[in-house]
């Protein structure tokens, strides 16, 4: 660390490189913020004032009006990184009433970022009545690596329904090239949901 500080003070080439990298990072952040401006505008139109999607969690009371706006924008033609930012604004534990809306977009989107963020949100609202959907998701390879999010809810919910039911479902995907590592961790008892 001291060496880096010394180089910043004494080495003009090193200092210039650091400044160039920081300027690029700042420019990219500004481009992403500008790309999200339509989301900010639409959120503002429903009474939600934010200038950073990552801060939406600070207004949990706004989610009932914010989620429809976010879902609308997740279906628009944005760069993947911007779609990821929008998806990251979804609540970690949304009300289960959002399941059908999330699922509808999840199974139809071609965006890996949207699919990933929706899968993360869906795990927070999955309950017993969603168990069959969860099982269908993990066997649908078209859904890609986002399927991994559903393993722990399957294990947790399935085992609450019938002893060993969730575990049996996880064993069924233990050899899957995408899901196998997480399935193995769950089967070894390294899961918080056991």
N, C-alpha and C positions, 0 to 999 in steps of 0.2 A: 504494500500500500504506500509506504514511504517512497518507494522507487517511482511509482506512478505520479505522486505529487511533485517529486523533484523534476521529473520529465515535463510535467505540465508547466512548471515555472521556467525551466531552462531550455527546453527543446522546442523551437518555433515550429518545426515540421510536425512534431507530435501534437502540439497544441492546435495547429491548423487542422489536422486530421480529426481531432476530437470535436472541434467547432463545426467542421463539415458534417460529421455524423449527427451531431445534435441538431443542426439546421435541417437535415433531411428528416429526422425523426419528428421535429416540430412541424415541418411542412406536411408530412403524411398524416399526422394527427389532425391538422387543420382541414385537410382534404376529407378525411373521414367525418369530421364534425359537420362540414358543409354538405356532404352527401346525406347526412341524417337530418338536415334542416327541414325537409318535408314532414318527417316524423314529429319533430319538435312543434312545427306549425299545427299539425293535426291534433297533437296532444293538447296544445294551448287552446284549440277550438272547443275542446271538451272540458276545459277548466284545469288542466294539469300543466303547471309551469315547471319545466326542466330545461336545462341547457346541456345536460350530459345524461345519456341513457343509463349509465351506471349508477346514477343517483336516484333513479326512480324508486328503488327499494326504500328510500327514506320517507316515501309517501304511500305506505301500504293501503291507506284508505282510498287511494286513487285507482287501484287496480280494476275495480268493476268497470270503470270507463276507459282506462288505459289499455287493457288487454285487447278489446276489439280493434283499437287503433294499431297496436303492435301486430296483431294477426293480419290485418289488412296490408300492412307494409311488408310483412314477411312473404307475401304472395306477389310482391312487385319485383321489377327487374333492377335489382341493386347488385353491386359487386359482392362476392361471397363474404368478404371481411365486414362490410356494412350490414349484411343480413345477420352475421354472427353478433354484431353489436346490438342489433334490434332484438334478436332472440335472447341475448344475455339480460335484457331488461325484463323478461318475463319473471314472475315470482318463482321462488324455489319451491314453495308449497302452495300452489294455486288451489282454489276450491275445486272439488271434484266435478262441479257443474260445467267446467271448461273442457272436460275430457273429450266430448264429441267434437267440439270445434278444433281442438288440438289434433285429434286423430284424423279428422278430415284432411287437414293440410299435411300432416305427417306422412300419410300413405300416398299422397299425390304429388308432393313436391319433388323436383329433380335436384334441389339444392342440398348438398351435404351439410352445409352450415345450418340451414333451417331445420333439417331433419335432426341433427345433433341437439340443437337447443330445445326443440319441441320434445324430444325423447327425455331430456333432462327434466323439463317441467312436468311431463306426464308421470314420471316416477314419483313426484311429490304429491300427486292427486290420485294415484292408482289405489283402488279398493277391490274388495272381493268380486264385485260385479264386472270388473274389468279383466279378471283373470284370463278368460278365453282370448280376449284381445292381446294380452301380453304374450300368451303362448303363440298366437298366430304371428305376432311381430318377430319373435326370435327365429322362427322357421322361414321367414321371408327374406332371402338373401338380397333381394333388390333394395332392402332398407339399409344395407351396408353395416358399417361398424357401430352405428347408433343403437343397434339392437342390444349392445352390451349393457346399456342402462337398465334394461328390463329384467336382467337375471336376478338381482337381489330382491326386487318386488315379487317376482315369481316365487322365489324361495320362501320369502316371508309370508306372503298371502297363501300360497299353496300349503305350507306346513300348518298354518292356522286352520285351514279348511279340513284337512285330514293329515294326521301325522305321516311325514315322509312324502307327501304328494309334491311339494315344491322341490324337494331333493331329487325325486325321480325325474322331474322335468329338467332339472339342471344336468343330471347324468345323461339325459338324452342329447345334450349339445356339448358334452365334454370333449368330443373329438373335432368339433367345428374349428376351422382355422382362425376364425375371428373371435369366437366366444370361448374357446377352450381354456385359455389361461385364467380368465376370470371365473369360469365354471369350476376349474380345479381348485382355486382359492376358496370358493364357497364350499365345495365338497370336503375340503380339508378342515373346515370349521373356522376359517379365517374371516368369516363374514360377520358383520355387526348384527345381521338379522337372524342369527341362529339362536 
